[in-house]
Amino acid sequence: MTAQRPRDALFLTYTGLLEPLGVSQVLPYVRGLAARGHRMAILSFEKPADPVALAETRRLLASEGIEWEALRYHKRPPVVSTMADVARGFLRAHAYLGRGVRLLHARAHVPALVAHALWRTRGVRFLFDHRGRMADEFADAGIWPAGGVLYRAVERWERRFVRDAAATVVLTERLRQELGETSARATVIPCAVDLAAFQPAPPAAPREFDLVHAGSWSGLYLARETLRFFAAFRRLRPSARLLLLVPGVSAIRDLPEGVEARTVAPAAVPALLARAGAGLSLRQPGRAQVAASPVKVSEALACGLPVVSTPGVGDLDTLVPGKRVGVVLRGLSDDDLRAAARELIALQADPVGLARRCRALAEERYGLPSAVEAYDGIYRALLARDTVRP
């Protein structure tokens, strides 16, 4: 750590600041809160990263009065390495309590273990930032057996976090409604997008790609079904092209004609999205999807792109058709994919109106300023309460 300046809030994240999600879903919130007067510190777990990018991020945060302590992320052996990270996180986070920190902001489950332990031992309030149903995500992706030991343990801890947190943030209204008695202490803040960075292309600008998938190409995302949808779309529009903006592009093999895969820096994503015609977000069906707010949907809408989604994902079943900003698949059969392709092409018959509706929904629901304002309100309410036990 650098200078021992007092801090009000400590943001705990197991997602590294240089990872794509750290760039889009951690840094903007923390910087926004600091700009609103909160004396912020970040404790993150970082994977190996470019030293230049690391130094640049550290300089940026320091220039805005944000302190950042980066711990090393450990992956192996599974579970044991995570518990070791939790122990180290507890010790480092504990040190901040002597410097005035009165609020712990725990982003997701692993940091919440740290925050919950400090709540029990020191009485410090914590905000549980519920980024999704972790146990169900691992089960839906085939990593854990549903109902297994790890699954049940994570579910138990999740219930404790929601019960004991001073406040909870969830990504969807559907999940908030499922929290029961604790829903009154929960605030819905979907994954936000920087509306200044993600902008629609001018109406006359050519579309380089008809469809785009940005983000992971495995796990909860359905690679095969995405290509099947593209094939159905291409039968109706033979010149169509699909762009895959994915990490580890070198591992992707045997892509069909009309599909191009690229790995690009996060800063290059907005311009590429804006040159596409629609964004794809086809996710593995399962219980985890109730809690999901895909970042790729927020970013596509901000660029004026309609979205194509599988059913059951967060609040999209009502939002997308209700606002006429895309298509929610009825299922994954060939007939369902063909029907969705026809529906998308029909929507695109009015490209200007469609782009306006997409951008309007992004501004109304997914804008970064609104998200920061909501977090700021939670922070101020919690920081106005009692301080930490000695």
Residue, then its C-alpha position, 0 to 999 in steps of 0.5 A: m500500500t501507498a500513503q495511509r490516507p483515511r478511506d470510507a469504503l473498501f471495494l472487494t473484487y475477485t475479478g481483476l481490474l484488467e480483465p474485460l469485466g473489471v474494465s467494464q463492471v468494476l472500474p467505472y463504478v468505483r471511479g464514479l463513486a470516487a467522483r461523488g466524494h467517496r474515499m475509495a480503496i480497492l482490494s482485488f485479486e489479479k491474474p498475470a497481466d501486462p506490467v505497462a497496463l497495470a502501471e497505467t491503471r494504478r496511475l489513473l486510479a491514484s490521480e483520482g484519489i483511489e487506492w488500489e491493492a492488488l493481491r495475486y489470484h490463485k486457481r490451483p488446487p481448486v477450492v483450496s486456492t480460493m479459500a487461501d485467497v479468502a484468508r489473505g483477503f480477510l487479513r488485508a481488508h482487516a487492515y483497512l478498518g483501522r483507517g476509517v473504512r466503515l463499508l465493505h462493498a463485496r462484488a460477488h460471492v468470494p469477496a462476500l466471504v471476506a466481508h461476512a467474516l469481518w461483519r461477524t468479527r468487527g461489525v462492519r457493514f457490508l454491501f453484497d453485490h450479487r452478480g449472479r447465482m454462482a452455484d447454478e452458474f457452475a452447475d449449468a456450465g457442467i463444472w459442478p453437479a447440481g445438488g453436490v457438496l460444493y453446490r449446496a455449500v455455495e447456496r447456503w452461503e449465498r442465503r447468509f450473505v443476502r440475510d446478513a448484508a446491510a444492503t444487496v444489489v441484484l442485476t434483475e427484478r426477477l431475482r429481487q422478487e425471489l428474495g422474499e422477505t429480504s427483497a426490501r433491502a435489495t436494489v436492482i442495478p443491471c450491468a451498466v454501460d458507458l454510454a459515451a464510449f458505446q455509441p451508435a454509428p451514423p445512420a449512413a455508415p456501412r455495416e461491416f457485419d450483420l451479427v456480432h457475438a462479443g465475449s466468452w465463447s464457452g461455458l454459459y454461452l452456446a457456441r453451437e447454437t449461435l452458429r446455427f442461428f447464423a446459418a438460419f439468418r444466412r439462408l434468408r440473407p445469403s451475404a450475411r457475416l458474423l463477427l466473434l469478438v472473443p478471448g483466445v481466438s486461436a483456439i477456435r477452429d473450423l468456423p463456417e463461411g461468413v464467420e470471422a473471429r477476432t481478439v481485441a482490446p476492450a477499447a476497440v470493442p465499441a467501434l466494432l459493435a457499432r459497425a454490426g447489425a445485431g448483437l447475439s446473446l445465446r446462453q445456456p438455459g437454467r436456474a442461473q439465468v434468472a439473475a443474469s444481466p449480460v454485459k453484451v446486451s447492454e453494450a449492443l443496445a447502447c450502440g443502437l443494435p437489436v439483440v437476440s437472446t435465449p429465453g429466461v435470461g433476467d428481465l429480457d423476456t419482457l423488456v426485449p419484445g416490449k420495447r421492440v429492441g430485438v428477439v427472444l427465441r422461443g426455443l432452440s429447434d431449427d424452426d425456432l431459429r428460423a422464426a427468430a431470424r425472420e423476426l429480426i429481419a422484419l425489425q431491421a426494415d426500419p433501421v433508424g427507428l430500431a436504432r433509436r429504440c435500442r439506444a433509448l432503452a440503454e439510456e433509460r435502463y443501462g446507463l452508467p450515470s444511473a448505476v453510479e447514482a444508485y450505488d451512491g444512494i446506497y453508500r450514503a445510507l449505509l455510511a450514515r449509520d453506526t461505525v465499526r466495533p473496536 
